[in-house]
Each structure stands twice: as C-alpha cells, then as structure tokens.
Amino acid sequence: MADIAIIFHWPPSDLLEMELEDLLTWHSFAIARWNQIHEAPE
C-alpha cells in the first residue's frame, strides 16, 4: 500500500477502503508510473 500512497499521494485511509483486487490493480499502475518516471534517458 505504501507504494500506491507514495506515487499517487493518497492517504492510507483511502487505501484501507479498497478491495484487494483494486489494490492490486493500483499497485501495477504505481509500478508502471515509477518505471516511467525513473527510466533511463535515451
């Protein structure tokens, strides 16, 4: 949950209300965003 909160600036209280499936979906979005932000320059 911390990675979702850090990337999207959401408070943990918002994440506690989500279903596990939603958390896993947002987790994959957070990983994609992290990789996009930190990709090596061409």
N, C-alpha and C positions, 0 to 999 in steps of 0.2 A: 504494500500500500504506500510505502514511503516514496517509491519511485514515481508513482502516479501523482502524489501530492507535490513533489518537487518540480516535476516537469510542467504540470498544468496549474500549479499554485492553488490547489484545492485544499481546504481544511480536512483533517482526518474525520471530523464529524460527518461530512458529506459522503465520505467513502464507506463509513460504517453502515449507511443506509442501503448500499448497493448489494445486489445478489452476487454470488460468487462468479457466475457466468459474465456479468457485467464487469466485475473487477478484472477478470482475465482478459476480456476484450480491451479494456482501457490500459492494462499492463502492456499488451502488444503495441498499442498506439504509442505509449510512453517510450518503449524501446525504439520504435521507428523514429520518433521525434529526436531522441537522444542521438541516435546514429546519424540523423540528418544534420543536427547541429554540430556534431563532432567529426564529420567526415573529413578525410584528408583533402587539402586543396589540390586541384588538378594542375 
